[in-house]
Amino acid sequence: HSYTTALATGVGQARVVLPDALRGTIPASVTDTIFAASNGSGSLGNEAWPELQALTGWADTLLLIGDAGRNSQTAIVYEKLVSHTTIPLIISRDAVDLLMPSAPQLASQSNILIVASFSQVQKLLRTLYYPKILTFRMPLLQLVETLHKFTITYPLTLATFHADTILIAQHGTVTSTPWSQPMALWQGTVPTRIAAYTMWNPATPLQAATASLLDGKE
């Protein structure tokens, strides 16, 4: 779904890395799929690193779309990818959870853009020992203020959904976009479009991500 969305958005060319345990489920006519070594649970294993490393040399932007499982080997490979990547890297859905133990690394990199649920943002701040408690009932403006201060402290770009609004924050600036289609976030459409727009405008991820929301409204 994300691959199709990326092409429809206009990225030009996209490649998808999947564990080789899925080789038999993908039609041979799909030539943009790269199969990397899987572990016993069917997720990406330690030996998948060469394929991922090669992809970072080919791609202008990387998207960790999720559905990666909760295997520790996959987490190690993802952590290695984060630490070795300088191009824009968008992380969303359960890939955020898989990388949560590496929160200090994620938060310290300006090439990282995280599309997170509100509960994932709560966990991110707790993991970083950030002195602010988020609650689901907090007013939108209070969350804006928290994201403003948080992204002054940390250079990553952070997007989340709260009170029918998508907030995106970077370097203390926060944009807000009314949003009535939350499933588009959790199904991966929104993160994929953000990745495409960030690829075209890597120096301005906040503006690019916000533009992808405005352009993607029906």
C-alpha positions in Angstrom: 0.0 0.0 0.0 2.8 2.4 0.9 4.7 1.5 -2.3 1.6 2.3 -4.4 1.0 5.5 -2.5 4.6 6.6 -3.0 4.4 6.1 -6.8 1.0 7.8 -7.0 2.5 10.7 -5.1 5.2 11.0 -7.7 8.5 9.8 -6.2 9.6 8.4 -9.5 11.1 5.2 -8.3 10.7 3.2 -5.1 12.2 0.1 -3.7 10.8 -2.1 -0.9 13.0 -4.2 1.4 11.2 -7.3 2.7 12.4 -10.3 4.7 13.1 -13.2 2.3 10.6 -15.3 4.2 8.0 -13.4 2.2 9.6 -14.2 -1.2 6.9 -16.6 -2.1 4.0 -14.1 -1.4 5.2 -11.4 -3.8 4.5 -11.8 -7.6 7.6 -12.1 -9.7 6.4 -9.2 -11.8 7.0 -6.9 -8.9 10.6 -6.0 -9.6 11.2 -3.2 -7.1 11.3 -5.6 -4.2 14.6 -6.4 -2.4 14.6 -9.5 -0.3 17.0 -9.4 2.7 17.9 -12.2 5.2 15.2 -13.0 7.7 15.4 -14.6 11.1 13.5 -17.5 12.6 10.4 -15.4 13.2 10.3 -14.2 9.6 11.4 -10.7 10.3 14.6 -9.0 9.1 17.6 -10.5 10.6 21.2 -9.4 11.4 22.3 -10.5 7.9 19.9 -8.1 6.3 22.3 -5.2 6.9 24.2 -5.3 3.6 21.0 -4.9 1.6 19.8 -2.0 3.8 23.2 -0.4 3.6 23.1 -0.6 -0.2 19.7 1.0 -0.2 20.9 4.0 1.8 23.4 4.6 -1.0 20.7 4.4 -3.7 17.8 6.2 -2.1 17.2 9.9 -1.5 14.9 9.2 1.4 14.1 6.2 3.6 10.8 5.2 5.1 10.4 2.7 7.9 6.7 2.1 7.5 6.2 -0.5 10.2 4.7 -4.0 10.3 8.3 -5.1 11.1 7.4 -7.3 14.0 9.0 -7.0 17.5 12.1 -9.2 17.0 15.3 -8.1 18.7 17.4 -8.8 15.6 15.2 -6.5 13.5 15.5 -3.8 16.2 19.3 -4.1 16.0 19.3 -3.8 12.2 17.0 -0.7 12.4 19.2 0.9 15.1 22.2 0.4 12.9 20.3 1.9 10.0 19.5 5.0 12.1 23.0 5.5 13.2 24.5 5.1 9.7 22.0 7.2 7.7 22.4 10.8 6.9 19.6 11.1 4.3 16.0 11.9 5.5 14.6 9.0 7.5 10.9 8.9 8.2 9.8 6.4 10.9 6.1 5.6 11.5 3.6 3.1 13.0 5.1 0.2 15.0 8.7 1.0 13.7 8.5 3.8 16.2 7.9 1.3 19.0 10.7 -1.0 17.7 13.2 1.9 17.9 12.0 3.4 21.2 15.0 2.0 23.1 17.1 4.1 20.8 15.2 7.3 21.6 18.3 9.4 22.5 19.8 8.5 19.1 16.6 9.3 17.3 16.1 12.6 19.0 19.6 13.8 18.4 19.5 13.5 14.6 18.2 16.3 12.4 17.5 13.9 9.5 14.9 12.0 11.5 11.2 12.6 11.1 8.9 10.6 13.4 5.2 10.2 12.6 3.9 9.0 16.0 0.6 8.4 17.7 -0.1 10.5 20.8 0.7 7.5 23.0 4.0 7.0 21.2 4.9 10.7 21.8 4.1 10.1 25.5 6.5 7.2 25.6 9.2 9.1 23.7 9.2 11.9 26.2 9.2 9.4 29.1 12.1 7.5 27.6 14.0 10.7 27.2 13.2 11.8 30.8 11.7 14.9 29.4 10.0 16.9 32.3 6.6 17.1 30.8 3.6 14.8 31.2 1.2 14.5 28.3 -2.4 13.5 28.8 -5.1 12.6 26.2 -7.3 15.3 27.7 -4.8 18.1 27.5 -5.8 21.2 25.4 -4.3 21.4 21.9 -2.5 24.6 22.7 -0.8 23.0 25.7 0.5 20.2 23.4 1.7 22.8 20.9 3.7 24.5 23.7 5.2 21.2 24.7 6.2 20.3 21.2 7.6 23.8 20.7 9.9 23.4 23.7 10.7 19.8 23.0 12.0 20.5 19.5 14.0 23.4 20.7 15.9 20.9 22.8 16.0 18.1 20.2 16.7 18.5 16.5 14.4 15.8 15.1 11.1 16.6 13.4 8.0 15.2 15.2 4.5 14.7 13.8 1.5 13.5 15.8 -2.3 13.5 15.9 -4.4 15.1 18.7 -7.9 16.7 18.9 -8.6 16.1 15.2 -5.4 17.9 14.3 -2.0 16.8 13.0 0.8 18.8 14.6 4.3 18.8 13.1 7.2 20.4 15.1 10.8 21.2 14.3 13.3 23.7 15.8 10.5 25.2 18.0 8.1 25.8 15.2 4.8 23.9 15.2 2.3 23.7 12.4 -1.3 22.5 12.9 -3.5 21.0 10.2 -7.2 20.0 10.9 -7.5 16.3 10.1 -10.6 14.1 10.0 -9.0 11.0 8.5 -6.9 9.5 11.3 -6.9 6.1 9.6 -4.8 7.6 6.9 -2.0 8.0 9.5 -2.2 4.5 10.9 -2.6 2.8 7.5 0.6 4.5 6.3 -0.8 6.9 3.7 0.2 10.1 5.6 3.8 8.9 6.5 4.4 7.9 2.9 3.3 11.2 1.5 5.4 13.0 4.1 8.4 10.9 3.0 7.8 11.9 -0.7 7.5 15.6 0.0 10.5 15.4 2.3 12.5 13.8 -0.4 11.8 16.8 -2.7 12.6 19.3 0.1 15.1 17.7 2.4 16.3 21.0 3.8 12.9 22.0 5.0 11.2 18.9 6.5 8.6 20.8 8.5 7.3 22.8 5.5 7.5 19.7 3.3 5.5 17.5 5.7 2.9 20.2 6.3 2.5 20.7 2.5 1.9 17.0 2.0 -1.0 17.2 4.4 -2.6 20.2 2.7 -2.1 18.7 -0.8 -3.4 15.3 0.3 -6.8 16.5 1.6 -9.8 15.3 -0.3 
